Amino acid sequence: MSASRDVESWSRALVADLGLDTAPDVAAVLDLARIAAHGVARPAAPLTTYLAGYAAARGVPLVVVVAAVERRLAEDAP
């Protein structure tokens, strides 16, 4: 089984286990984690995705979260 298929399977199983009625855009979430890890530091990836999930629970679209992360990185750039 490929790594991406493992992640998709993991995601589907976890969504079911948590009783969620939505499926995440796995590629977008992983891209968000990559942006945070490379733009800040590796530990920023799980924190950023957690905050993205929190924002999603409050109705903030993922595209808005990604834009905010990219804006923050641009503002913090030397």
Rosetta constraint file for C-alpha pairs under 8 A:
AtomPair CA 1 CA 5 HARMONIC 6.36 0.50
AtomPair CA 1 CA 6 HARMONIC 6.57 0.50
AtomPair CA 2 CA 6 HARMONIC 6.19 0.50
AtomPair CA 3 CA 7 HARMONIC 6.28 0.50
AtomPair CA 4 CA 8 HARMONIC 6.21 0.50
AtomPair CA 5 CA 9 HARMONIC 6.04 0.50
AtomPair CA 6 CA 10 HARMONIC 5.96 0.50
AtomPair CA 7 CA 11 HARMONIC 5.98 0.50
AtomPair CA 7 CA 26 HARMONIC 7.88 0.50
AtomPair CA 8 CA 12 HARMONIC 6.23 0.50
AtomPair CA 8 CA 26 HARMONIC 7.11 0.50
AtomPair CA 9 CA 13 HARMONIC 6.15 0.50
AtomPair CA 10 CA 14 HARMONIC 6.04 0.50
AtomPair CA 11 CA 15 HARMONIC 6.02 0.50
AtomPair CA 11 CA 23 HARMONIC 7.73 0.50
AtomPair CA 11 CA 24 HARMONIC 7.64 0.50
AtomPair CA 11 CA 26 HARMONIC 7.72 0.50
AtomPair CA 12 CA 16 HARMONIC 6.29 0.50
AtomPair CA 12 CA 23 HARMONIC 7.11 0.50
AtomPair CA 13 CA 17 HARMONIC 6.11 0.50
AtomPair CA 14 CA 18 HARMONIC 5.99 0.50
AtomPair CA 15 CA 19 HARMONIC 6.14 0.50
AtomPair CA 15 CA 20 HARMONIC 5.27 0.50
AtomPair CA 15 CA 21 HARMONIC 7.56 0.50
AtomPair CA 15 CA 22 HARMONIC 7.38 0.50
AtomPair CA 15 CA 23 HARMONIC 6.75 0.50
AtomPair CA 16 CA 20 HARMONIC 6.27 0.50
AtomPair CA 24 CA 29 HARMONIC 7.62 0.50
AtomPair CA 25 CA 29 HARMONIC 6.26 0.50
AtomPair CA 26 CA 30 HARMONIC 6.07 0.50
AtomPair CA 27 CA 31 HARMONIC 6.04 0.50
AtomPair CA 28 CA 32 HARMONIC 6.12 0.50
AtomPair CA 28 CA 62 HARMONIC 7.96 0.50
AtomPair CA 29 CA 33 HARMONIC 6.26 0.50
AtomPair CA 29 CA 49 HARMONIC 6.80 0.50
AtomPair CA 30 CA 34 HARMONIC 6.16 0.50
AtomPair CA 31 CA 35 HARMONIC 6.16 0.50
AtomPair CA 32 CA 36 HARMONIC 6.31 0.50
AtomPair CA 32 CA 45 HARMONIC 7.56 0.50
AtomPair CA 32 CA 48 HARMONIC 7.63 0.50
AtomPair CA 32 CA 49 HARMONIC 7.01 0.50
AtomPair CA 32 CA 66 HARMONIC 6.34 0.50
AtomPair CA 33 CA 37 HARMONIC 6.01 0.50
AtomPair CA 33 CA 44 HARMONIC 7.69 0.50
AtomPair CA 33 CA 45 HARMONIC 4.34 0.50
AtomPair CA 33 CA 46 HARMONIC 6.76 0.50
AtomPair CA 33 CA 48 HARMONIC 6.73 0.50
AtomPair CA 33 CA 49 HARMONIC 6.22 0.50
AtomPair CA 34 CA 38 HARMONIC 6.02 0.50
AtomPair CA 34 CA 45 HARMONIC 6.69 0.50
AtomPair CA 35 CA 39 HARMONIC 5.69 0.50
AtomPair CA 35 CA 45 HARMONIC 7.77 0.50
AtomPair CA 35 CA 70 HARMONIC 7.80 0.50
AtomPair CA 36 CA 40 HARMONIC 5.59 0.50
AtomPair CA 36 CA 41 HARMONIC 6.82 0.50
AtomPair CA 36 CA 42 HARMONIC 7.25 0.50
AtomPair CA 36 CA 44 HARMONIC 5.56 0.50
AtomPair CA 36 CA 45 HARMONIC 5.11 0.50
AtomPair CA 36 CA 48 HARMONIC 6.71 0.50
AtomPair CA 36 CA 69 HARMONIC 7.53 0.50
AtomPair CA 37 CA 41 HARMONIC 4.68 0.50
AtomPair CA 37 CA 42 HARMONIC 4.06 0.50
AtomPair CA 37 CA 43 HARMONIC 6.69 0.50
AtomPair CA 37 CA 44 HARMONIC 5.57 0.50
AtomPair CA 37 CA 45 HARMONIC 4.98 0.50
AtomPair CA 38 CA 42 HARMONIC 6.81 0.50
AtomPair CA 39 CA 73 HARMONIC 6.49 0.50
AtomPair CA 40 CA 44 HARMONIC 6.33 0.50
AtomPair CA 40 CA 73 HARMONIC 7.70 0.50
AtomPair CA 41 CA 45 HARMONIC 7.56 0.50
AtomPair CA 43 CA 47 HARMONIC 6.96 0.50
AtomPair CA 44 CA 48 HARMONIC 5.80 0.50
AtomPair CA 45 CA 49 HARMONIC 6.22 0.50
AtomPair CA 46 CA 50 HARMONIC 6.03 0.50
AtomPair CA 47 CA 51 HARMONIC 6.21 0.50
AtomPair CA 48 CA 52 HARMONIC 6.07 0.50
AtomPair CA 49 CA 53 HARMONIC 6.16 0.50
AtomPair CA 50 CA 54 HARMONIC 6.28 0.50
AtomPair CA 51 CA 55 HARMONIC 6.09 0.50
AtomPair CA 52 CA 56 HARMONIC 6.05 0.50
AtomPair CA 52 CA 62 HARMONIC 7.00 0.50
AtomPair CA 52 CA 65 HARMONIC 6.20 0.50
AtomPair CA 53 CA 57 HARMONIC 6.19 0.50
AtomPair CA 54 CA 58 HARMONIC 6.59 0.50
AtomPair CA 55 CA 59 HARMONIC 6.48 0.50
AtomPair CA 55 CA 60 HARMONIC 5.26 0.50
AtomPair CA 55 CA 61 HARMONIC 7.81 0.50
AtomPair CA 55 CA 65 HARMONIC 7.53 0.50
AtomPair CA 56 CA 60 HARMONIC 4.82 0.50
AtomPair CA 56 CA 61 HARMONIC 6.05 0.50
AtomPair CA 56 CA 62 HARMONIC 6.74 0.50
AtomPair CA 60 CA 64 HARMONIC 6.67 0.50
AtomPair CA 60 CA 65 HARMONIC 7.12 0.50
AtomPair CA 61 CA 65 HARMONIC 6.65 0.50
AtomPair CA 62 CA 66 HARMONIC 6.17 0.50
AtomPair CA 63 CA 67 HARMONIC 6.21 0.50
AtomPair CA 64 CA 68 HARMONIC 6.19 0.50
AtomPair CA 65 CA 69 HARMONIC 6.23 0.50
AtomPair CA 66 CA 70 HARMONIC 6.16 0.50
AtomPair CA 67 CA 71 HARMONIC 6.01 0.50
AtomPair CA 68 CA 72 HARMONIC 6.06 0.50
AtomPair CA 69 CA 73 HARMONIC 6.20 0.50
AtomPair CA 70 CA 74 HARMONIC 6.17 0.50
AtomPair CA 71 CA 75 HARMONIC 6.15 0.50
AtomPair CA 72 CA 76 HARMONIC 6.11 0.50
AtomPair CA 73 CA 77 HARMONIC 6.01 0.50
